[in-house]
Amino acid sequence: MILSYSEKFQGENLEKKIFYEICSIAKCIYNSSLYNQRQYYRESEGKYLEKTLLYQKIRDEVSRLYKKLNSWVSQRIIFQVDLDYQNFFKAFKVKKEYQIVRPPKYKKKGKGLVPVVFAGPALKQEEKTLRLSLSKYLRNKFGSKFLTIEIPSFLEEKEISEVTIIPIGYSQFEIKYTYEVEEKKSEGKETIAIDLGLNNIAACVTTKGEAFLFSGKWLKSQNRFFNKKAAEFQSQIDTEKNPLKKMKLIFQKKMLSDRKSVV
């Protein structure tokens, strides 16, 4: 069974600069791959390049950009464009008459950073750390062959197969760890069915005939209050006031309340 765990990155400024550079390069590779895919889509009247052909095209035509990241990392970014186009075609087939389905869009200049996946040869797991391999371009720019990340304590004994760097804004990043665990089979004969909802966040029924509910009204009221306050602070931003500290505080409170509700 494959699981994942995400946490906000709490590293040094240098590491965040390296992350930002990696995600910026990834954005350029993504946009370049998307440009070639869209051009082929128009010229071939609705067809698209297979991912292997797209990969070869980007590797040969924009090799200077491609080599700024490790080959395996750049390949995953190009394959993501292929996956986005596959999803576009699937949505186009099942769309209704009044629906408009558009092909994938370019990532915005200066804003739309792209998540980057490290796996395979680009990722090495040690006792308590993960080592991300950097390309020659990044080594020369930052003076480091590797980027080291501390593994959360409960994942130290797990075999981590992928690490995804997810940009949040300009200077904050989230690290997503993907790992595999053995699926344990229940030895008991009794089971429970759980139906998730809103007013009742969970409705449960057991094979013994027991039924019980977990109310979600409190969580809904908290979310409604948060949206109201966020809209209020946003209107103040639009009128050139500065409630950013208050807005940051209310976001933190919402995240805390969400975690408590899950627990």
HELIX and SHEET records of a PDB file:
HELIX    1   1 ASN A   13  GLU A   43  1                                  31    
HELIX    2   2 LYS A   51  GLU A   61  1                                  11    
HELIX    3   3 SER A   63  TYR A   66  1                                   4    
HELIX    4   4 SER A   71  VAL A   94  1                                  24    
HELIX    5   5 GLY A  120  ALA A  122  5                                   3    
HELIX    6   6 LYS A  136  PHE A  142  1                                   7    
HELIX    7   7 SER A  153  LEU A  155  5                                   3    
HELIX    8   8 LYS A  217  ASP A  238  1                                  22    
HELIX    9   9 LEU A  244  VAL A  262  1                                  19    
SHEET    1   A 4 ILE A   2  LYS A   8  0                                        
SHEET    2   A 4 GLN A 172  GLU A 180 -1                                        
SHEET    3   A 4 GLU A 159  ILE A 168 -1                                        
SHEET    4   A 4 VAL A 116  ALA A 119 -1                                        
SHEET    1   B 3 LEU A 123  GLN A 125  0                                        
SHEET    2   B 3 THR A 129  SER A 133 -1                                        
SHEET    3   B 3 PHE A 146  GLU A 150 -1                                        
SHEET    1   C 3 ILE A 192  LEU A 196  0                                        
SHEET    2   C 3 ASN A 200  THR A 206 -1                                        
SHEET    3   C 3 ALA A 211  SER A 215 -1                                        
END                                                                             
